[in-house]
Amino acid sequence: MKSQPTTAPDVEARCREVVAAAEERKAYDLRVLQLGEVTSFTDYFLICSGTSGRQVQAIADAVQQTMKDERVRPLQIEGYKNGRWVLMDYGDFVVHIFDEETRSFYGLERLWADAPDVTSDFAK
């Protein structure tokens, strides 16, 4: 099954669904960065944390199931086995799920500080 190309409203709707799935699994410190204005490889980064490797995996499972229900497959998933940083590339958006230590070390929000933080448009 191949993912269909998406339009801007579709991408935003899918990002909202992913945010809701992550929040349902108790993800915390969730951020949505709009990268479309600063890079061409994706429109959004969704970044969140879990308190343990198992919770990081549970958040990733929820995200993947939510997108599978929408007939959207990831282009790539990395880091699931170790549960420290799961990267889920959906093309138009990339989901980063971290444990606390790894998120602090890599500091994606600092690296992409030029990207607008649009979390309030997507989170509860």
Secondary structure, 3 states (H helix, E strand, C coil): CCCCCCCHHHHHHHHHHHHHHHHHCCCEEEEEEECCCCCCCCCEEEEEEECCHHHHHHHHHHHHHHHHHCCCCCCEEECCCCCCEEEEECCCEEEEEEEHHHHHHHCHHHHCCCCCECHHHCCC
